[in-house]
Amino acid sequence: MIQIDDAGSGSLIGGTCIGAMRTETMEYVYSFIPVEYYYENAFENKAYIAKCEDIVYKLISQLNPVKNEEIQICRGYMFDTVRRTLAKKGYNVHSTKIQNPLQTKIEKTFQNYALNLGVPVQYVKYTRYPLHFHRILRWVYADYDNRYRLCKTGWKSWKKYGNLDIEIAEDIIFNKNYICLKCGKKIKPGSHVRVLKYTSNCPNIIYLHKKC
């Protein structure tokens, strides 16, 4: 049996991972819909769906299904077109909620991808809501000019929160638990810092090293 699923489609940061696995052998292949497919016009034209379809065909060809082998595909709308097309081509396709072994594997793939983009590990792992929109937004605003193009800027939520007014100030911080969201290093107590303030769904304060 082959499973096909996605990870990261609900994350503000990065593209979307599409993965496929033959469950008996644990053979696993994957590719990414680049984040550019979620930029303004591309997102409105649903370019990411066509790209998803193209990726799925390539992944299936790599796994080379045997005749009548069951192919389980995530029931999400992103796979609607590819499910219909594969069924017309005679594949044994079933729409279902994908669970393990693929679910854990593809989620880990996307986690590693997000970490490679520079997202702090505490935003990706060890939290009840990994890659939460408003937490990621804090990381983006900490280095906006370099990070906003990593975001799915075609989203309505980005259009609402992605270009907020930022108040910039300076302060001295004595708490020893802060990390600079620009460079990722600890801020030493007693340090002079830059302070960014903005309001999204709630007031936010970001502390950065003064030189960052």
Number of C-alpha atoms within 10 A of each C-alpha: 15 23 26 28 25 27 21 22 19 14 18 24 25 23 25 23 22 24 25 28 26 22 14 9 9 13 12 19 17 19 17 19 23 16 21 20 23 26 19 15 13 14 18 13 12 13 16 23 19 16 15 21 19 13 20 23 13 14 19 19 10 14 15 12 16 9 9 11 14 16 22 21 23 19 16 12 10 18 20 15 13 21 24 12 14 16 12 11 9 10 18 17 21 15 15 15 14 16 11 10 14 22 19 11 17 25 17 15 17 23 21 15 18 21 15 10 13 14 20 19 16 11 19 20 14 9 11 9 11 16 24 16 15 16 13 20 21 18 21 23 22 21 15 16 9 10 16 19 15 19 22 26 22 17 16 11 13 16 13 10 14 18 11 13 11 14 11 12 11 14 13 14 17 13 11 12 9 17 17 20 22 19 14 16 12 14 22 17 13 12 16 18 21 19 20 18 16 17 13 14 8 7 8 14 13 20 24 25 21 15 7 13
